[in-house]
Every structure is written in C-alpha cells, then in structure tokens.
Amino acid sequence: MSQTEPTSGTPQAHKLHLSREHALHLLREMLRIRAFEERCAELYTEEKIRGFLHLYCGEEAVAVGVMQALTPTDAVVATYREHGHALARGLPMDRLMAEMYGKQDGVSRGRGGSMHLFDAERRFYGGSAIVAGGIPLAVGLALADRMQGRDQVTACFFGEGAAAEGAFHESLNLAALWRLPVLFVCENNRYAMGTALERSESETDIARKAACYQIPSAALDGMNVIAIEAAAREAIAEVRAGDGPRFLECRTYRFRAHSMFDAQLYRDKAEVEAWKRKGPILRFRHWLEAAGMLDADTAERLDAEIERELAAAVDFAESSAWEPLEDLSRDVCGCVTRGEA
C-alpha cells in the first residue's frame, strides 16, 4: 500500500467499476464545493462573511473521494479548511451558509463560523483552529467506538503542517499500538500556511513518516478523485476488518491563499496557474468527456442545479435571524460569576 510518485489520469477507475451515475455524482459534489467556496469568497469581500475564511479550492477530490467510502455511522474529523468536507459529508448547504454568516440557523448556531462546523447527527465533529488538534480527537472517537463494540471508522483530515506537531506522532503511535479504527488522511497542499514543506521538515514524505509507526500508508495523487476513492475504500475495508489504522497522503494544492488575509508572497503565480491546469475538476471533466460520460447538455444541467442550490443557500442565510441577545450565555460555562475570584 505504498506509492511514492502519484500518477496522472484515472488509473484506478477499473477498481470501482465506475458507472456513469456515480461518475456524475463525483463531479457534482466537487462542483458544489467549488461553487460554494467561490461564492463565500465574494461574500467575504462584501463583508457578509467575517472573521477567518480558509478556502478549499483545488482540494475537492480529497474530501469527495474519501467520503464515498464512509457509512453514515462513521465519524469525520476535519480541519479549519473544512467547508468541502462538510458538504461532501452531506451537511445542508443552506445551513452551512448561514453558519458562514454567523446566523442562528447555522450548523453551529452561528457560533462556530467557517472554522468550527459541527453536526452530531451526521457524526461530523467539525474543524479545529489548532493545527493537528483534530488528530487526538479522532483517536479518542475511535477508541470509544472500539470500547463500545461499534463497527465504525473515524476518518481524520489534516494538512501536512500537522505532521510537525507532537500530537501527530503521539496519536499515530497510540492508534497503531491499540489497532484503532482510524483512517488518517493528510491533505498535503505543500504549504503549511505560508511555508514550503521542504523549508520546515527534513522528511517531506509524510506517508513515510506514518509508516514508521507500522501503519500501512500510501501517497496518492490528490487531484485524482477516482484514485482517492479507490484507495479510501480499500483502506477503510481493512480498518473495519480490525486490521488497525491506515494512512493516506493525498498530494494536492490549494488554488487560493491560505486565508483571505494572505498576500501569497511565498509562491509564484506561475506555479499556481500550472497547478490549476491539472486541477481535480478540470481533469475529471476532461476524462468524463473522453469516456463519453459527460456531454454539453449534462454539464449545463449540473451547473444550473448547483447555481440554484447556492442561490437558495444565500437567500436562506440572508433571511436567517441573528441569535437573540438573551441567548448570549447559552452553552457557556457559568463557573465564574461577577464578583468571584
């Protein structure tokens, strides 16, 4: 289960027995994420969305590919760049957009915003503003499932920057020792915030780091949704069978800045444009067209459906109410009150 240099195209399509219906589903899910992200960027410039905003454009294949292999009872732990994970997991777009606005109809009642999306019903345990903060949480969820005898898997997403944190190493070590049902998914977009991977870590092969903990690991083309789904299905089947954790390093690239405040002075524009030409949506559309699975009418219909869904989501967020002032202390610990030390 190792691949040091990811390949191009869709070499693993045969492993999935890919039907046209499923192929169009994958395309639609990636398009939904991209449209949502681009609209959020526009709304941010209009000051409808405030605070921090970390966009997922370019990395859609990872979330969409992995989510196909999970069941509704499996758990998902994401990063602060988690809009794509949330949409691919099935969280409603309108409630996600309301959360972006900070409205009470949002998935976290407007209290989490972009970085802290949460949905207990769908076992989506949200993002974390702390780099690598979700990894020990995922190990804890997996341990709970194991102790309760539940046949469930936890998928944990994080960036390559997390591999430099102690929580990464401690968590992988425990997961391996206890053979916990965790799928670790590293979204290696090459720049942890604004620092190139080779400038911050002496070992840049993240899958190799995971393998040091005796965890079967693979490095994948993170722009290839079919390769990711095939690898995720294989890995999750092994995890569910009780074979312990698995690790996927998805080598991808973010097309936008680290956040909306990032001037991107650390990478060349030509590099970004080169990666856009091999982006996951563009490549997959070309492959579907060549395979006779996508025609102009179908593509136009998909785009129109997504645009209607997105417009409805924005309308929902605009019309949603702010949380009332009297709820300001709701869900807040009242251990310390006025006048007490």
TORPASE-924283 format. One record per residue (C-alpha): residue number from 1; x, y, z. Coordinates in Angstrom, 3 decimals, decimal comma, always signed. Layout:
<atoms>
+-----+----------+----------+----------+
: num :     east :    north :       up :
+-----+----------+----------+----------+
: NUM :        X :        Y :        Z :
...
+-----+----------+----------+----------+
</atoms>
This chain:
<atoms>
+-----+----------+----------+----------+
: num :     east :    north :       up :
+-----+----------+----------+----------+
:   1 :   +0,000 :   +0,000 :   +0,000 :
:   2 :   +2,692 :   +2,452 :   -0,990 :
:   3 :   +3,056 :   +4,829 :   -3,907 :
:   4 :   +5,852 :   +7,376 :   -3,774 :
:   5 :   +5,140 :   +9,256 :   -7,001 :
:   6 :   +1,429 :   +9,737 :   -7,726 :
:   7 :   +0,348 :   +9,042 :  -11,278 :
:   8 :   -1,890 :  +11,061 :  -13,585 :
:   9 :   -5,190 :  +10,269 :  -15,265 :
:  10 :   -7,682 :   +7,915 :  -13,598 :
:  11 :   -5,679 :   +4,663 :  -13,441 :
:  12 :   -7,796 :   +3,103 :  -10,704 :
:  13 :  -11,217 :   +3,623 :  -12,287 :
:  14 :  -11,464 :   -0,082 :  -13,068 :
:  15 :  -11,241 :   -0,927 :   -9,365 :
:  16 :  -14,511 :   +0,906 :   -8,708 :
:  17 :  -16,444 :   -0,437 :  -11,704 :
:  18 :  -17,284 :   +3,214 :  -12,267 :
:  19 :  -20,796 :   +3,793 :  -13,550 :
:  20 :  -21,886 :   +6,959 :  -15,320 :
:  21 :  -24,283 :   +7,732 :  -12,468 :
:  22 :  -21,533 :   +7,533 :   -9,851 :
:  23 :  -19,084 :   +9,446 :  -12,027 :
:  24 :  -21,536 :  +12,324 :  -12,406 :
:  25 :  -22,180 :  +12,220 :   -8,656 :
:  26 :  -18,458 :  +12,695 :   -8,003 :
:  27 :  -18,299 :  +15,576 :  -10,457 :
:  28 :  -21,389 :  +17,198 :   -8,989 :
:  29 :  -20,020 :  +17,001 :   -5,439 :
:  30 :  -16,743 :  +18,643 :   -6,456 :
:  31 :  -18,598 :  +21,334 :   -8,397 :
:  32 :  -20,839 :  +22,059 :   -5,388 :
:  33 :  -17,804 :  +22,583 :   -3,194 :
:  34 :  -16,087 :  +24,834 :   -5,717 :
:  35 :  -19,203 :  +26,944 :   -6,270 :
:  36 :  -19,783 :  +27,293 :   -2,521 :
:  37 :  -16,180 :  +28,322 :   -1,935 :
:  38 :  -16,091 :  +30,886 :   -4,719 :
:  39 :  -19,363 :  +32,409 :   -3,532 :
:  40 :  -18,028 :  +32,586 :   +0,027 :
:  41 :  -15,005 :  +34,497 :   -1,258 :
:  42 :  -17,324 :  +37,022 :   -2,939 :
:  43 :  -19,468 :  +37,360 :   +0,173 :
:  44 :  -16,349 :  +37,906 :   +2,246 :
:  45 :  -15,317 :  +40,872 :   +0,105 :
:  46 :  -18,874 :  +42,203 :   +0,572 :
:  47 :  -18,382 :  +41,831 :   +4,352 :
:  48 :  -21,344 :  +39,462 :   +4,606 :
:  49 :  -18,930 :  +36,816 :   +5,951 :
:  50 :  -16,488 :  +37,992 :   +8,604 :
:  51 :  -13,612 :  +36,561 :  +10,621 :
:  52 :  -11,257 :  +33,958 :   +9,192 :
:  53 :  -12,016 :  +32,134 :   +5,950 :
:  54 :   -9,848 :  +29,312 :   +4,612 :
:  55 :  -10,944 :  +28,089 :   +1,189 :
:  56 :  -10,676 :  +24,549 :   -0,174 :
:  57 :  -10,500 :  +25,330 :   -3,919 :
:  58 :   -8,239 :  +22,789 :   -5,629 :
:  59 :   -8,510 :  +20,122 :   -2,934 :
:  60 :  -12,069 :  +18,945 :   -3,661 :
:  61 :  -11,063 :  +15,479 :   -4,846 :
:  62 :   -9,787 :  +14,523 :   -1,401 :
:  63 :  -12,963 :  +15,156 :   +0,579 :
:  64 :  -15,256 :  +13,829 :   -2,131 :
:  65 :  -13,202 :  +10,704 :   -2,794 :
:  66 :  -12,817 :   +9,699 :   +0,842 :
:  67 :  -16,442 :  +10,370 :   +1,810 :
:  68 :  -17,655 :   +7,807 :   -0,742 :
:  69 :  -16,093 :   +5,045 :   +1,341 :
:  70 :  -17,678 :   +6,061 :   +4,660 :
:  71 :  -21,022 :   +4,976 :   +6,082 :
:  72 :  -23,454 :   +7,386 :   +7,796 :
:  73 :  -22,445 :   +5,987 :  +11,208 :
:  74 :  -18,713 :   +6,557 :  +10,674 :
:  75 :  -17,180 :   +9,688 :  +12,192 :
:  76 :  -15,404 :  +12,561 :  +10,442 :
:  77 :  -12,933 :  +14,994 :  +11,981 :
:  78 :  -11,862 :  +17,851 :   +9,711 :
:  79 :   -9,545 :  +20,853 :   +9,705 :
:  80 :  -10,232 :  +24,583 :   +9,806 :
:  81 :  -10,429 :  +24,352 :   +5,984 :
:  82 :  -13,483 :  +22,115 :   +6,258 :
:  83 :  -16,275 :  +23,502 :   +4,066 :
:  84 :  -15,563 :  +20,844 :   +1,445 :
:  85 :  -15,583 :  +18,030 :   +3,995 :
:  86 :  -18,888 :  +19,263 :   +5,423 :
:  87 :  -20,602 :  +19,459 :   +2,037 :
:  88 :  -19,257 :  +16,078 :   +0,943 :
:  89 :  -20,453 :  +14,586 :   +4,231 :
:  90 :  -23,981 :  +15,760 :   +3,491 :
:  91 :  -24,382 :  +18,808 :   +5,707 :
:  92 :  -27,041 :  +21,055 :   +4,083 :
:  93 :  -25,605 :  +23,892 :   +2,041 :
:  94 :  -28,145 :  +26,403 :   +3,333 :
:  95 :  -27,288 :  +25,768 :   +6,987 :
:  96 :  -23,573 :  +25,873 :   +6,165 :
:  97 :  -24,007 :  +29,244 :   +4,514 :
:  98 :  -25,996 :  +30,507 :   +7,493 :
:  99 :  -23,095 :  +29,471 :   +9,705 :
: 100 :  -20,721 :  +31,450 :   +7,490 :
: 101 :  -22,932 :  +34,472 :   +8,129 :
: 102 :  -22,934 :  +33,803 :  +11,879 :
: 103 :  -26,723 :  +33,293 :  +11,915 :
: 104 :  -28,606 :  +31,138 :  +14,407 :
: 105 :  -29,846 :  +28,743 :  +11,705 :
: 106 :  -26,252 :  +27,752 :  +11,006 :
: 107 :  -24,997 :  +24,260 :  +11,802 :
: 108 :  -23,287 :  +25,625 :  +14,939 :
: 109 :  -25,983 :  +28,254 :  +15,666 :
: 110 :  -23,681 :  +30,882 :  +14,186 :
: 111 :  -21,145 :  +30,432 :  +16,972 :
: 112 :  -18,534 :  +28,472 :  +15,066 :
: 113 :  -18,272 :  +30,236 :  +11,746 :
: 114 :  -16,038 :  +28,990 :   +8,966 :
: 115 :  -13,584 :  +27,052 :  +11,139 :
: 116 :  -15,957 :  +25,262 :  +13,504 :
: 117 :  -18,687 :  +23,477 :  +11,565 :
: 118 :  -20,399 :  +20,694 :  +13,510 :
: 119 :  -23,224 :  +18,189 :  +13,005 :
: 120 :  -23,664 :  +15,474 :  +15,648 :
: 121 :  -26,438 :  +13,752 :  +13,683 :
: 122 :  -24,070 :  +13,139 :  +10,782 :
: 123 :  -21,135 :  +12,424 :  +13,129 :
: 124 :  -19,276 :  +15,377 :  +11,678 :
: 125 :  -17,099 :  +16,557 :  +14,527 :
: 126 :  -16,043 :  +19,695 :  +12,824 :
: 127 :  -12,900 :  +21,646 :  +12,347 :
: 128 :  -10,349 :  +22,977 :  +14,774 :
: 129 :   -8,384 :  +26,189 :  +14,662 :
: 130 :   -5,448 :  +24,343 :  +16,215 :
: 131 :   -3,112 :  +22,641 :  +13,741 :
: 132 :   -3,232 :  +18,879 :  +14,409 :
: 133 :   -5,902 :  +19,483 :  +17,062 :
: 134 :   -8,323 :  +17,060 :  +15,461 :
: 135 :   -5,937 :  +14,091 :  +15,327 :
: 136 :   -6,065 :  +13,127 :  +19,029 :
: 137 :   -9,822 :  +13,752 :  +18,953 :
: 138 :  -10,143 :  +11,223 :  +16,126 :
: 139 :   -8,109 :   +8,687 :  +18,072 :
: 140 :  -10,406 :   +9,231 :  +21,059 :
: 141 :  -13,518 :   +8,712 :  +18,947 :
: 142 :  -12,052 :   +5,530 :  +17,500 :
: 143 :  -11,150 :   +4,279 :  +20,976 :
: 144 :  -14,716 :   +4,943 :  +22,159 :
: 145 :  -16,128 :   +3,011 :  +19,212 :
: 146 :  -13,778 :   +0,122 :  +19,925 :
: 147 :  -14,652 :   +0,042 :  +23,646 :
: 148 :  -18,366 :   +0,147 :  +22,862 :
: 149 :  -18,045 :   -2,631 :  +20,306 :
: 150 :  -19,330 :   -0,499 :  +17,448 :
: 151 :  -18,375 :   -1,365 :  +13,878 :
: 152 :  -17,441 :   +2,202 :  +12,974 :
: 153 :  -14,482 :   +4,018 :  +11,478 :
: 154 :  -13,230 :   +7,552 :  +12,133 :
: 155 :  -11,775 :   +9,482 :   +9,194 :
: 156 :   -9,438 :  +12,274 :  +10,220 :
: 157 :   -8,359 :  +15,008 :   +7,774 :
: 158 :   -5,386 :  +17,316 :   +8,378 :
: 159 :   -2,733 :  +19,225 :   +6,467 :
: 160 :   +0,932 :  +18,356 :   +6,062 :
: 161 :   +1,823 :  +21,037 :   +8,602 :
: 162 :   +0,246 :  +18,840 :  +11,268 :
: 163 :   +2,987 :  +16,259 :  +10,713 :
: 164 :   +5,418 :  +18,605 :  +12,501 :
: 165 :   +3,276 :  +18,654 :  +15,650 :
: 166 :   +3,719 :  +16,369 :  +18,631 :
: 167 :   +0,025 :  +15,451 :  +18,584 :
: 168 :   +0,528 :  +13,844 :  +15,167 :
: 169 :   +3,229 :  +11,480 :  +16,427 :
: 170 :   +1,588 :  +10,706 :  +19,763 :
: 171 :   -1,752 :   +9,966 :  +18,107 :
: 172 :   -0,372 :   +7,760 :  +15,350 :
: 173 :   +1,669 :   +5,850 :  +17,910 :
: 174 :   -1,366 :   +5,135 :  +20,107 :
: 175 :   -3,589 :   +4,285 :  +17,154 :
: 176 :   -1,021 :   +1,759 :  +15,947 :
: 177 :   -0,377 :   +0,278 :  +19,393 :
: 178 :   -4,076 :   -0,168 :  +20,105 :
: 179 :   -5,013 :   -1,050 :  +16,488 :
: 180 :   -7,739 :   +1,582 :  +16,468 :
: 181 :  -10,223 :   +2,012 :  +13,598 :
: 182 :   -8,893 :   +5,296 :  +12,200 :
: 183 :   -8,220 :   +6,411 :   +8,648 :
: 184 :   -5,719 :   +9,257 :   +8,722 :
: 185 :   -5,949 :  +11,493 :   +5,634 :
: 186 :   -3,170 :  +14,030 :   +5,139 :
: 187 :   -4,076 :  +16,760 :   +2,645 :
: 188 :   -0,592 :  +17,769 :   +1,577 :
: 189 :   -1,041 :  +21,090 :   -0,221 :
: 190 :   +2,717 :  +21,787 :   +0,013 :
: 191 :   +2,466 :  +24,994 :   +2,020 :
: 192 :   +1,678 :  +24,868 :   +5,717 :
: 193 :   +0,233 :  +28,343 :   +5,990 :
: 194 :   +2,995 :  +30,165 :   +4,093 :
: 195 :   +5,997 :  +27,882 :   +4,445 :
: 196 :   +7,004 :  +25,348 :   +1,798 :
: 197 :   +7,186 :  +21,806 :   +3,153 :
: 198 :  +10,874 :  +21,367 :   +2,336 :
: 199 :  +11,692 :  +24,500 :   +4,363 :
: 200 :  +10,126 :  +23,197 :   +7,565 :
: 201 :  +10,501 :  +19,408 :   +7,603 :
: 202 :  +13,595 :  +17,346 :   +6,893 :
: 203 :  +11,470 :  +14,373 :   +5,788 :
: 204 :   +8,942 :  +15,597 :   +3,224 :
: 205 :   +7,414 :  +12,177 :   +2,514 :
: 206 :   +4,528 :  +12,276 :   +5,005 :
: 207 :   +3,365 :   +8,753 :   +4,180 :
: 208 :   +6,839 :   +7,527 :   +5,070 :
: 209 :   +6,567 :   +9,220 :   +8,467 :
: 210 :   +3,321 :   +7,380 :   +9,151 :
: 211 :   +4,841 :   +4,089 :   +8,033 :
: 212 :   +7,449 :   +4,488 :  +10,773 :
: 213 :   +4,643 :   +3,733 :  +13,226 :
: 214 :   +3,907 :   +0,461 :  +11,431 :
: 215 :   +0,792 :   +1,948 :   +9,848 :
: 216 :   +0,224 :   +0,851 :   +6,227 :
: 217 :   +0,489 :   +4,074 :   +4,245 :
: 218 :   +0,124 :   +5,320 :   +0,688 :
: 219 :   +0,905 :   +8,538 :   -1,179 :
: 220 :   -1,758 :   +9,447 :   -3,733 :
: 221 :   -2,387 :  +11,948 :   -6,487 :
: 222 :   -4,629 :  +14,303 :   -4,564 :
: 223 :   -6,058 :  +15,730 :   -7,780 :
: 224 :   -7,479 :  +12,350 :   -8,842 :
: 225 :  -10,865 :  +11,701 :   -7,247 :
: 226 :  -11,052 :   +8,141 :   -8,583 :
: 227 :   -7,644 :   +7,160 :   -7,231 :
: 228 :   -8,570 :   +8,616 :   -3,848 :
: 229 :  -11,918 :   +6,850 :   -3,665 :
: 230 :  -10,360 :   +3,522 :   -4,663 :
: 231 :   -7,602 :   +3,847 :   -2,066 :
: 232 :  -10,045 :   +5,001 :   +0,629 :
: 233 :  -12,389 :   +2,078 :   +0,004 :
: 234 :   -9,515 :   -0,383 :   +0,260 :
: 235 :   -8,065 :   +1,245 :   +3,379 :
: 236 :  -11,400 :   +1,591 :   +5,185 :
: 237 :  -12,292 :   -2,029 :   +4,457 :
: 238 :   -9,042 :   -3,055 :   +6,147 :
: 239 :   -9,671 :   -0,745 :   +9,106 :
: 240 :  -13,210 :   -2,044 :   +9,519 :
: 241 :  -11,931 :   -5,604 :   +9,426 :
: 242 :   -9,920 :   -4,903 :  +12,571 :
: 243 :   -6,527 :   -4,567 :  +10,915 :
: 244 :   -5,731 :   -1,294 :  +12,648 :
: 245 :   -5,317 :   +2,252 :  +11,285 :
: 246 :   -4,415 :   +3,237 :   +7,743 :
: 247 :   -2,804 :   +6,414 :   +6,388 :
: 248 :   -3,347 :   +8,203 :   +3,071 :
: 249 :   -1,213 :  +11,143 :   +1,999 :
: 250 :   -3,102 :  +12,998 :   -0,733 :
: 251 :   -0,723 :  +15,298 :   -2,578 :
: 252 :   -2,852 :  +18,221 :   -3,621 :
: 253 :   -2,697 :  +22,009 :   -3,975 :
: 254 :   -4,817 :  +24,933 :   -2,859 :
: 255 :   -5,555 :  +27,401 :   -5,617 :
: 256 :   -6,336 :  +30,271 :   -3,269 :
: 257 :   -4,418 :  +31,827 :   -0,440 :
: 258 :   -4,050 :  +30,200 :   +2,950 :
: 259 :   -6,765 :  +32,562 :   +4,166 :
: 260 :   -8,393 :  +35,719 :   +2,891 :
: 261 :   -5,696 :  +37,766 :   +4,695 :
: 262 :   -2,803 :  +36,018 :   +2,919 :
: 263 :   -0,842 :  +38,007 :   +0,303 :
: 264 :   +0,761 :  +34,771 :   -1,036 :
: 265 :   +4,258 :  +36,232 :   -1,293 :
: 266 :   +5,795 :  +32,789 :   -0,743 :
: 267 :   +4,822 :  +31,206 :   -4,082 :
: 268 :   +4,942 :  +32,234 :   -7,723 :
: 269 :   +1,764 :  +32,959 :   -9,658 :
: 270 :   +3,058 :  +30,758 :  -12,465 :
: 271 :   +3,182 :  +27,808 :  -10,067 :
: 272 :   -0,449 :  +28,358 :   -9,064 :
: 273 :   -1,559 :  +28,578 :  -12,688 :
: 274 :   +0,326 :  +25,392 :  -13,545 :
: 275 :   -1,497 :  +23,527 :  -10,793 :
: 276 :   -4,856 :  +24,933 :  -11,877 :
: 277 :   -4,353 :  +23,352 :  -15,303 :
: 278 :   -4,283 :  +19,938 :  -13,625 :
: 279 :   -6,979 :  +20,674 :  -11,062 :
: 280 :   -9,300 :  +17,877 :   -9,962 :
: 281 :  -12,489 :  +19,209 :  -11,545 :
: 282 :  -10,905 :  +20,161 :  -14,859 :
: 283 :   -9,106 :  +16,816 :  -15,190 :
: 284 :  -12,140 :  +14,777 :  -14,248 :
: 285 :  -14,415 :  +16,669 :  -16,654 :
: 286 :  -11,976 :  +16,058 :  -19,492 :
: 287 :  -11,759 :  +12,383 :  -18,579 :
: 288 :  -15,556 :  +12,035 :  -18,438 :
: 289 :  -15,935 :  +13,746 :  -21,805 :
: 290 :  -13,330 :  +11,470 :  -23,371 :
: 291 :  -15,072 :   +8,427 :  -21,852 :
: 292 :  -18,432 :   +9,516 :  -23,271 :
: 293 :  -19,960 :  +10,043 :  -19,817 :
: 294 :  -20,390 :  +13,809 :  -19,981 :
: 295 :  -21,900 :  +15,911 :  -22,763 :
: 296 :  -22,551 :  +19,638 :  -23,014 :
: 297 :  -26,231 :  +19,376 :  -22,056 :
: 298 :  -25,492 :  +17,329 :  -18,933 :
: 299 :  -22,718 :  +19,700 :  -17,884 :
: 300 :  -25,020 :  +22,699 :  -18,324 :
: 301 :  -27,751 :  +20,987 :  -16,303 :
: 302 :  -25,340 :  +20,209 :  -13,446 :
: 303 :  -24,085 :  +23,799 :  -13,340 :
: 304 :  -27,648 :  +25,148 :  -13,330 :
: 305 :  -28,747 :  +22,822 :  -10,498 :
: 306 :  -25,800 :  +23,840 :   -8,355 :
: 307 :  -26,339 :  +27,525 :   -9,041 :
: 308 :  -29,963 :  +27,213 :   -7,897 :
: 309 :  -28,923 :  +25,380 :   -4,740 :
: 310 :  -26,298 :  +28,012 :   -3,998 :
: 311 :  -28,683 :  +30,915 :   -4,595 :
: 312 :  -31,207 :  +29,317 :   -2,239 :
: 313 :  -28,484 :  +28,850 :   +0,381 :
: 314 :  -27,514 :  +32,532 :   +0,220 :
: 315 :  -31,170 :  +33,564 :   +0,465 :
: 316 :  -31,576 :  +31,291 :   +3,484 :
: 317 :  -28,548 :  +32,828 :   +5,193 :
: 318 :  -29,659 :  +36,364 :   +4,398 :
: 319 :  -33,133 :  +35,772 :   +5,853 :
: 320 :  -31,955 :  +33,829 :   +8,903 :
: 321 :  -32,109 :  +35,687 :  +12,213 :
: 322 :  -29,226 :  +36,586 :  +14,460 :
: 323 :  -29,149 :  +34,738 :  +17,755 :
: 324 :  -31,061 :  +36,813 :  +20,344 :
: 325 :  -29,027 :  +38,711 :  +22,899 :
: 326 :  -30,637 :  +36,833 :  +25,788 :
: 327 :  -29,001 :  +33,627 :  +24,493 :
: 328 :  -25,526 :  +35,135 :  +24,786 :
: 329 :  -24,571 :  +32,931 :  +27,740 :
: 330 :  -26,205 :  +29,769 :  +26,393 :
: 331 :  -23,825 :  +26,763 :  +26,427 :
: 332 :  -21,182 :  +28,877 :  +28,183 :
: 333 :  -19,740 :  +27,601 :  +31,464 :
: 334 :  -21,019 :  +29,637 :  +34,391 :
: 335 :  -18,317 :  +28,588 :  +36,843 :
: 336 :  -17,046 :  +32,126 :  +37,259 :
: 337 :  -19,586 :  +34,824 :  +38,027 :
: 338 :  -19,335 :  +38,521 :  +38,658 :
: 339 :  -17,518 :  +39,321 :  +41,885 :
: 340 :  -15,866 :  +35,923 :  +42,275 :
: 341 :  -12,104 :  +35,475 :  +42,079 :
+-----+----------+----------+----------+
</atoms>
